[in-house]
Amino acid sequence: MKQLIKIVAVAVMFFALPVTASAQKVGHLNVDSLLKIWPAYQQVVDSLSNYQIQAQKTIQTMQIEYAAKQREIDSTKSTSTPLLQALRENQLKQIEDNLYAYVQLAEQEAAAIQTKLVDTLYKQLNGAIESVAKEKGYKYILDSSKGGQVLYADPADDVFEAVRMKLKIPVPTKPAPKPGTGPAPAPTK
């Protein structure tokens, strides 16, 4: 439904322009493809992934501590005094509370890191797009990524290369084939 509303809004915007208005130059850019080759974007993805891996390791360690304390309580239940049993259960509750608090804080911190890093990248991306648009006389630059709202985009108005160069993204190279995945060697006689 939202997609339909966007399409209708874009159509209305273009058809509602006065007939006497001069033609507006519109460019396009596949942002998804650009992000895939942008080393700075990959660094953000890797940084977030590393943070999540470290947080998961900490959570697992805390879960092991919790399970060990639970086993201790279960194994000493019949031989412990009620006071000692209550003390161990309070320790277990504290471990559980710490685990819950850590998970909540880790999620908040990951979101804050992601927002900060992604905002920085999008400021750079938007700056490059704006600069290219002004240099080439475009009034609009649309995102032509798959699933976007661009139904047709003339290849002549693709600003991908200009934005890639503006961001100093190296030209992607084809990865070398993995050993054993290339063509089979010719049989020998």
N, C-alpha and C positions, 0 to 999 in steps of 0.2 A: 504494500500500500504506500509506504514511504517513497519507494522508487517511482511509482506512478505519479505521486504528488510532485517529486523533483522534476520528472520529465515534463509534466504539464507546466510547472513554473518556468522552466527553461524555455519551453515553446511559447508561452505567453510573453515572456520577456523579449524574445526575438520578433514575434509577430506584432507586438504592441508598439514597436519603434515606428516613428513616423516614416512614411514612404520617402519623404524628401531627405531623410538623414543620409549622410554619406556612409559608405560601406565601412564596417569596422573590421580590422584585420585581427583574426583569431588564430592563435597557435595552439599546439598541443604537445603533451609530454607524457610518456609512460613512466610515472613516478615509481611504480613497483619495480620495473626493470632497472631504473637508475639506482634505487636503494640496494638491489642485489649486487651491484658492482662497486658500490661506494665503500671503501675501506673504513671510513669513520663510522658508518652505520654498522658494519660488521663488528667493529670494536665495541660499540654500544651493546649489541646482541651478546657478544662474548662476555663482556663485563657483567651484564645482568645474569647470564647463565652461570658464571663463576660464583656470583653472590648467592644465587639460589642453591647451587651445589654445596657451598660452605654452610649455608643455613640448614640445609637438609641433613648434613653430617652432624651438626650440633643437635638437631632435633632427635636424630637417631641415637646419639649418645645419651641424651636426656631420657629417651624412652627405655634404653637399656638399664639406666640407673633406676628408673621407676619399676621396671619388671623385677630387678634384683631385690629391691626393697619389698615389693609385694611377695616374692618368694620367701624372703626372710620372715615376714610377718606370718605367712601361712605355715612355715615350718616350725616356728616357735610358739604358735598359738596355744598349744596344750601345756607347754612348760613355763610360759611367762606369767608374771603377775599382771593383774588388770592395769596397774599403773604403767608398767613397762610396755604392755601391749598398746595402750592409749598413746604413749610417747612415740612408738614406732608408726602408728597410724597417722599421727600428726606430722611426722617426718614425710610419710608418703603423700599426704595432702599437700605439704609444702612443695614437694617435687612436682606434683601434678599442677599446682598453681604456677610454679616457675615455668614449666613446659608451656602451659597455655599462654602466659604472658610473653614468653619468648616468641612463640608463633605469631601472636598479634603484632608485636613490635617488628619482627622480621618482615612481615607482609607490608606494614606501613613504610618501613625503610626502603624496601624494594620498590614500592610504588613511587616514593619520593625520588629515589635515584633514577628510575625510569623517566619520570616527568622531567627532571632536570636535564638528563642527557638527550632525550628526544626533543625537548624544546630547543636546546642548543642547535641540534642538527636541523630542525625545521626552520629555525631563523636563518641558518646558512643557506638552506635550500630555497626558501622564499626570497632571500636577498639575491641569489643567483638568478632565479626565474624573473624577478622584477628587473634586474639589470639587463638580461637578454631581451625581455619584452620591450624595454625602452630603446635599446640599441637597434632592434629590428622592426620597430614601429607597431608592435602588437598591442591591441587594447586589452585582450584577454588571452590567457594561457590556461587551457583546460587539461585536466588529468585524463589521459586516454588509457589508463590501466584497465585490465580486464575487470568487468563488473562495474565500471564507471558509467557515467551518463552520456558519454560521447558515442553517438551512433555511427558517425562517419568522420574520419579525419584525413584530410589530404596529406600525403607524405611530404609534400613540399613545405607544409607548415609545421613539421615536426621539429621542435627545438631541443630534442634530446642531446644531440652532440654539442650544441652551443652551451647548454647548461652543464653537461659533463665537463667540458673544458673550463668553464667558469669556476667549477668546484675543484678543479685540478684532479679529477678522478682519472687514473690511468686507463688506457685503452685495455679492455679485458682481453686476455689471451686464452686460447683454447687450452684446457688442461691436457697434459700428456696422457695417452692411454695407459691404463694400469697394466702391469706385466701380465701376460697371458690373455688379455682381452682383445688384442689386435688380430689382424688376419692371420690365419694359420700359415706356417712356413711351407714353401713349395716342397713336395716330396723329392727326395734324393734317390738317385739310381744306384 
